[in-house]
Amino acid sequence: MSIDRKSTAKVDYLKEIEKQIQKRWAENKTFEVDSLPPGSPDPKKEKFFCTFPYPYMNGRLHLGHTFTISKFATGYERLKGKRCLFPFGLHCTGMPIKACADKLKREMADFGFPPKFPEKVEKEESKQMKSKIAAKTGGLEYQWQIMQSIGLSDEEIRKFAEADYWLHYFPPLAKSDLQSMGLKVDWRRSFITTHVNPYYDSFVRWHFWTLKDGGNIKFGKRYTIFSPKDGQPCMDHDRQTGEGVAPQEYTGIKMKICEPFKGKLSALSGKNVFLLAATLRPETMYGQTNCWVQPDIKYIAFETNIENEIYISTRRGARNMSYQGFTPKEGVVNILLELTGQDIMGIPLDAPLTHHKVVYTLPMLTIKEDKDSTVLLNLKAFRQKYGITDEMVLPYEPIPIIRVPGYGDLCAVKACDDLKIKSQNDKDLLVEAKELTYKKAFYEGTIIVGEYAGHKVQDVKKLVQKKMLDSGEARIYMEPERKVISRSADECVVALCDQCYLYTHRSCSDEIQTTHLIDNEKPLTCAYAEETRRNFEATLDWIQEHACSWSYGLGTRLPWDEQYLIESLSDSTIYNAYYTVAHLLQEGSFDGSAGGPLGIRAEQITREVWDYVFFKDAPFPKTDISMDKLNDLFAE
């Protein structure tokens, strides 16, 4: 049975009205807004400056952009009589465009032009298919196929093997789509990033010189995803799996094995031997009752860079540590003893912070070998099987350390009771309990033991970590958030590599001041919602000492060391300031090739010129740009 398609006459009529109005907007330059000259009759009229995170130009805009509130927020504020400005830039900095262009080159080299791909494509790991790339490509194997899927011919696709072609192809399409959506944008102020646009390139260089002169950029060792096989950092474009994965920080708690040693461990008698347990929550060590190990997993004892100090971990954990300064020689693990979990079961440990004089290693069968050091912090036939005696576990009393509203002093116990958890085999329920208690305790809990009693848990985490690091009871340990495999089929580690990084936390007072900005009790910037405030806090934790340079991709060269590029987040922090002058420097041309109404060339804009434009007290620069033109820029 066929279904007659309904007439689209009404929709077509409305679309035609849209086109007519949008044409009128363009002809009348309705949304082009300039600063008011001195002496204007209404200089204090209320203003509204609307921005939108500029989209990345490795393809057409996606449907999600149709839901942006910005498109009607500007119109609404205009109806209220405000002077409204809505500029819209386009982002091209970073690795994705360069990586896609290089893929096309490789595919033509490997499979000819047009490429003849193998008929049967081997399936990738499910985790990879869940990645952001797979979601965007629909599971297509080759970059050429992805380009074909958006309607491009083979001859057109060939041009995309040059990265710069992307920068000229997609931005005009983005502008056309946004105009069709009816965005009330001042298109004179639009631009693209990277060295292709010499004006924005100059602006970013000035930004970084300013940061460096202010002591906000340092050079040194940074934790980076690293491929030992390739001998270099493994960025997103170099990964088979693990796109977007970053280093995850743990506190490695050093738990000293008490002598006398027995069994295989007797070979290490007279040494300081530690189990190194990785945790995200060092403040919970006050409540430690035991240490979990997996009986069947293989462990190793290895030499460290601290004299007469030996750590026990998995090979995978030790490999990570060897690139983070834990071993005498980078990347080399000197194995002193091979063990199984059973060999270290039931041994007494001297653990920091807990009030127990001794805790013991106990079996947990759900520990995975591919995560951190595979030693975790925390039954009649089960105990007998692994040689666990009564003195190791009895009498067992949970230690109250955190008070949580609605859960009391033993949050985990109440959660287990509420969910009717009977054993460690109730995996799904345990995950649910962990998610619940972790968030509740961290964000709402109050420490009730130790020197920080009475303080919020989230406020003392770093303080407890610092105390343990300073006393030698712990070490910082990093590993990838998830498994990362390089294109050379190497499992990546986290290594300390030389990089430029943003030095954001110069002192405790700075950190307190920054945190005060998002304090909902006395906010300088109100976050309105608790979730928003937490996101700000998480971002502040994540961005401190953020690496701001890399060696692959598109962008602006680091002005004092041009072998490095400024990474894509770092060149995108103050671009809203550039909107204010973009129309005077490069009106109407995304890449600045047509110049602007002031006739200023990019090479004329020195650091001193930018200082004069954006810093109120900066002196007039030594330049051949006229004072009138500079004052026009300053006025904007």
N, C-alpha and C positions, 0 to 999 in steps of 0.2 A: 504494500500500500504506500503510495507516494504522499508526501506531505507538502502541500503548496507553501512556498516561502512567503511570509508576510511582506507587504510592501515596506520599503525603507524610505518612502517619500518624506515622512516627518523628520526622520533622522537626517536625511540629506539636506532638508530645508534648514535645520538647526546648524549643520556643519557649514552650510553656505553663509549663514549669518556670522558664524565664528570667523570664517576666512575674511569676510568684509571688515569686521571689526579689527581683526589683527592687522589687516592691511592699513587701516586708518591709523592704528597705533604707530605702525612703522613710519608712515608718511609724516605724521605729526610729531614724531620723536617723543611720544607721550611719557615714556619712562626714563628719559635721559635727564639726569639731575646733576647740577653743578653747585659748587659752593657759592653762597651769596657774597657779592662784593661788599667791602666796607661801606656803611652808610645806607644800605638797602632798607626799605621801609619795614621789613618784617624779619630782621636777622635772628630774633630769638624764637621763632616759630618752632614748635616741637618737631623733633626729627625721629625717624625710624630707619634703622640700618638692618637689613635682613640678609643673612647669608645661608649657604647650604654647603655641606662638605663636598668639595669638588670631586666629581666622579672620575674614575680611571678610564683612559682611552684605549683599552685593548679590545674594544668591541662597541656595538650599539648599546645605548642605555637600556636597562631592563625595566620591566613593568612596575617594579617597586617604586620607581621615581615618580609615578603618577600619583602616589599617595602622600607626597611631601606636603606638609602644612604650609610651607613657605609660599606656595603659589597663590593661596588665598589670604595669607596673613598680610602680605604687602597691600593687596587690594583693600582689605578691611581697614588698615591703618590710613590709607589714602582717603577713604570715605570719612574718616574722623578728622581730616584736615591736616594731617601731618605731611612733612616733606619726607618722602620715602625713597630709599635707595636699595635696590636689589641687584648686585652684580653676580656674575656666574663664571668661575674659572674652570679649567679642565686640566686634569692631572696626568702627566706622562712619565714622571720620575719613577725609577724602580727597575726591578728585574723582569717582571712578566712579559713586557713587550719585547725586550731583548732576547729573552729565553725562547719565546714563540718564533721570532725571526730566525734564530739559530737552529731551531728544530726544523723549520722549513728548508734551510740550507742543507742540513744533514739528510733529510728525507729525499731531496733531489739528488744529493751525492750518492745515496745508498740505493735508490729505487728509480732514478732517471726522471725525465720530464716528458709528459706528466707522470707522476710516480705510479708504478705498478706494485701495489702492496701484496704481501702474502695473503692467500685466500682465507686461511685459518689463522685467527688471531688468538694467541694464548691468553687465557683468563688471568687477570691480575688478582692479588689478594683482596679479600673483601674489605679490609680496612682501607685500602687505597681507593676502592670504588666509593667509599663513603666520604672521601676527602672532598674539599671544596672544588678542586679541579674536575673531579669526576662528575660532581653535581652540575657543573656548568657545561660540560661537554657531552652529557648524556652517555658517558661510557665509551665514547669514540677513542680509538687507539692512537691515531696519528693527527698531528696538527693540521695537515693538509685536509683531512676529512672534516675537521672542525670548521675550517674556513669554507669548505664546500657546503656545509650544512647551513650557512647563513647566506647562501645564494651566490657565491663568488665563482667566477670561471677560473680555469687553470691558468690562463694568461694573466688574470688579475692577481691570483694568489702568488704567482712568481714574484711580483713586485714587493710583496710583504716580507720577503726574505731580507730586505733592508729595513732595519728598525725605524729609520726616520720616516719611511713611507706611512707607517701607522699614524704618526703624529700629524700628517696632513690629510689623511683619509677620514678618520673617524670624528675629529672635532667639528667639521662643518655639518656632519650628519647629526651629531648631538645637538648642535644649535638649532637645526631645523626641527628636530623632534620636540625640543623644549618650547620653541615658538608655537608649534602646533598645539601644545598643551596649554598655551595661554599664559605662560609665566611673564610677569611684569618686570622684565629684566632690562637693565641698562647695558646693552650688548657692546657699547664702546669700551667697556672696562674688562671684557673677556680676554683671556690669554691662556697659553699652554706653558707648561714648565719645561725644564731641561735646558741644556746649552743651546738648543735650537732657537730659543727666544733669548737674545742677548740682554734684553732689559731685565727680565726676571732673573736671569743668570747673574747679572750684576747685583741685583737686590739680595739674592741668597748669599753671595760671596760677602757682601757688606754685613749681613746678619751674622755670619759665622766669624768674621773678623771681630765684630763687636762682642760676641760671646767669648772669644778667645782673649781679647784684651781685658775683659772683665774677670778672667780666671774661671770661666764656666765651661771650658773645654780642656780636657786632659788627654794625655796619651799614655797608655800602659796596658797591662794584662787585663783582659776581659774574658768572662766565661762565654764560650761560643760553641755551637754545634760543629763538630770537627770530624773529618774522616782520616783515621790513621793511615789507611791504605794510600789515599791521595796526598796525604801530608799537608792539607790545607782546610780552612773552614768550609763546611758544606752548606751553602745557601739553598733557598727553596728550589731554584732552577736546577740544582745539581742532585736532587733527591728523586729516587724511585718512589719511596713512600715517606710520609712524615711531613708533608707540606704544612707550614705554619707552626711547627713544633719548636718550642723555645726551651732553654735550660730551666730546670726546676731546682730551686734551692731547698736543701735539707740541712738539718742540724745533725751531724754525726756524733751520737753520744758514745763516749768511751767507757765501756764497762770492763773493769779489770778482773781477770780470772784469778781467783784466790788460790794460793798454793797450800798444800802440795798438789802438783799436777799428777794426773793418773792416765793410764792407757797411752795412747799415741801422744798426748800432750806432754808426757814426761820428757820427751826429746827437747822440749823448750824450757825446761826447768832453769831457774835463775834469770829468766828474761821477764820483762814487763809485757804481758800478753793481754790484748784487749779484744773483746767483741765490739765491732763498730756498728751501732744500730742507727739507722736513718729515720728521722721523724720530722714532720712538718710542724709539730706542736711541742717545742722544748719546755714550755711552762707546765705541761702535764707530767713532767718527770717527778714532781713532788708526790705523785700518787702511784709510782711504779711498784708493782708487786712481784714481777717476774720478767723474763725475757723469752720470747717465742723463737724457736728454730724449727726448720722442717727436717725430720729425721732422715729422709731419703735424698736430700739435695747434697751435692758435693760442694765443700768449702775448701779454702786454702788459707794457710798462715803465710804471710809475706812480710818482707823487710820494709820498713818505712824510712823516711828521711829524718826521723828523730832517733838519736842513738839509743840502742838497747830497748826499742819499742817495736812491738810486732802486732799487726792487726789480723783478725780472722774475718774473712768475707768470702763471697763467691768470686769466681774468676772474672765474671762480668763486672762486678762492683770494683774489683781491684784494677781492672783495665781502665775503667773510668777514672779512678783515683790517681793512676799513674800519669795522667795528663793534667792533673790539678795540683801538682807539687807534693803529693803524698809519698813518693818514692825517690830514692837517691838520683835516679836517672829518668828523665822524661820518657814515658811510653814503655818502660821496662819494669816488669814485675818479677822480683827475685823470690821464687816460691821456696819456702823452708819446709813446708809440711802439707800433705794432702789429707783431707779429712772428709767424713760424712757428717750429717747432722747428728747421727747416733753417737759419734765420737765425742761430741760436745754437749750431749744431753745430760741434764741433772747436775751440771757443774756450778759451784758457788761463784757469785759475782759481787764485786764491790761497785755499786751503782751510785752515781751522783744524785743529790737532792732528796731522794727518798729517805724516810726515817728508818727503813729496814736496814739493819747492819749488813745483811747478806740477802740477795735474791738469787733465784736459780733459773737455769734454762729449762723450759718446758716445751713439749711437742705441740705444734700446730700444723695440721696437714694441708691447710688451704694456702699456705705461703707459696708464691710463685717465684721461680728462679730468675725470671727476666725483669725483676723490679728491685731497685736499689741494692742494698747490701745483703738482702734476704735474711736479716735478723730483725725481728719485730719486738716492740715493747708491749707489755701489758701491765667417773674417771677411773671403777676399780681395776678391771682387766686392762683397760687402756694404760693406766699408770704402771701396772706390772710389766706390760709389754716393753715399755721404754725405760724401765728402771727408775721410776719416779717414786721416792720414798715419802712417808708421811711428813717428815720434817721439812720437805721442800714445798709442800702445799698446805699443810695444816698447822695451826688453825688459820683459815683464810678469811680475812676481813678486808673488804674494800676500804681504801683510804679516802675520806672526804677532802677534796682540795678546791672544788669550785661550787659555788652556790648559784643555782639557776632558778629564776622565778617560775613557779609552777612545777618544778622538778626537784626542789630541795638540794641537798648536798651530795647526793649520789645519782646524778642525772642518768648515767648509763644503766645502773641497776633498775631504776624505775622504767626506763625505756624497754629493757629486756623483759621485765615483768609484764608491762602493758602489752607487748607484742608476743608474749608467751614463748620466748626463746628458750629452748632446752639445752642446746649444745652448739659447738662451733660448726656443726654440719648444717645448721639452719642458715644457709648462706644468704638467701634472699632477704630474710628477716634481719639478719645481721647488717646487711648493706643499708636497709631502711633505718635501722636503729643508729647506725653510724652517721648517716646523713642528717638525721634529726638532732642527735646529741652534739655533733660537731658544730653545726651552725648555732644552735641554741647556746651552747657553752661559750663559744668564742665571742659572739656578738652581744649576748645578754648576761653572761656569767661574771661573777666576782670571785677573785682569788681569796681563800680564807686561811691559807697557811703561808709560812715563810715571810721574808722581809717585805714582800709586796702585798700582804694581806690587806683587803679592803679596796684594792684597785681593780678596775675592769680588766678582764682577760686580754682583750684586744690591745690594751695599752701596755701590757707588761711582756708580751711575747718577745719583742726585740731586746728588752732589758734582761730577761732571763737568759736569752741566747748569748748576749754579750758577756754576762757574768760567767757563763760556762766556758766561753771561748777564752776569756782572760785568765781563767784559772787552769786552763789546759785540760778541762774535763770534756771538751767537745771540739769538733772541727767543722768548718763549712764544707759540705759535700754537694756536688751538683750532678744531675744527669738529665737526659732529655725527658720531656714530659711523657712522650710515647716513643716507641721504636722509630728510628730514622735509618733508612737504608739509602746509601748513595748510589749514583748511577754505575759505580764500579762494583756494586753488590757488597759494599762494606757496611757493617753495622757501626753507626756513628757514636761518638762519645761526646762528653762536654770537656773542652780543653781551655786552658788559659792562653789566649792569643793576644798579640799586640794590636791595639785598636785605639782610635780616638773615641772618647765618650763624653757625654754631658755630665758635668759635675754639679749636680743640683742641690745636694744637701751639704752645705759648707759647715753647718754647726747645728747643735741641738736646738738653739733658739730659732733658726730658720725653719727647721722641721715643725716646731711647735706653731710658728706663725702660719706656715702653709696649712697645717691641719686645722687651725682656727678658721680658715676660710670656708671650710665645709662643716663646721660644728653647728648642728641644728639648734642648739640652745642659744648661742649668740653668734649667728651667722653673719659674715660679711658678704658671702654669696650663699643664698639659701638653696639647699638641695631639694626642698619640698618633700621628697619621698625618701624613706629609709634605704630603699634599694639603690637609689641614685647616689646617696651619700656613700654607701659601701663601694659602689663602682668607682667613685672618685678616690676613695682610700686605696682600693686595689690598684688603681692606675698610678697613684703616687708611689706605692711600693714598687711597682713594676718599672716605672720610668726612671727611677733614680739610677744614675750612672749608666744611662742608656747608650749603647754603642751607636755612634752617629756617622760611621763611615764604612764603606765596603769597596770591593774592587771590581764588581761586575754589575752591569746594568746601564741605565740611562740617568742623566741628572747633571748636576753642577759639580765640577771638580773642587776638591778641598783646596782653598786658595794658597795655603802655605805648603801643601804637599800633594801635587796634582796626580800622583799615582793612585790616589783614593778618590772615590765619589762620595758625595754627601747623600746619606740614605734617604728613602722616600718619606719617612715620617718627619725627619729633621728639617726638610726643606718646606714643610707644609704647616708650620706652626703659626706664622704671622703673615700668611699670604693675604689675609683680610686687610692688612695695612696697605698692601700693594694695590688693592682695588682702588684706593683713594686717588692714585696718580696714574693708573694704567692708561686711562683714556687720553691723557695729555702726552704720553710717551709713545703709545702704539695703537692709537685708535683704530678699531675695525680690523686689525690683522692679528690673528692668534699668535703668530711667531714674531711679531714686531717688525717684519720685513718692510712694511709700508711706512714705518715711522708714525709720528703723531703730529698734532697741530702746532706744537711748540718747536718742532724741527730739531729736537735734541737727539744727538746720536748716542748709542749705548756706551761707546768708549769714552764719551765726555763725562759720564756719571761716575765720579770717583767716590771713595769712601767718605770724603769730606762733604761731597754734595749730598749724599744720603743722610749724613749727620744733620746737615742744615735743614733738610726737608722734614725730618722726623723728630729731631731733638730741639726743643724750644730755645735752649740757651746756647746752641752751637754757633760758633762764629761764621761769618760769611767765608765760603771756601775760595781757594785760589783756583779759578776756572775761567774758561772763555765763554761760559754760559752767562747770559745777561742777568742782572739782578731782577728785572721784571719777570723773566721766565721762572727763575728760582722761587720768587715770591708767589707766582701762580701755583707752583707745586706745593709750596708750604701752606697756602691758603686752603687747599683741598684737604 
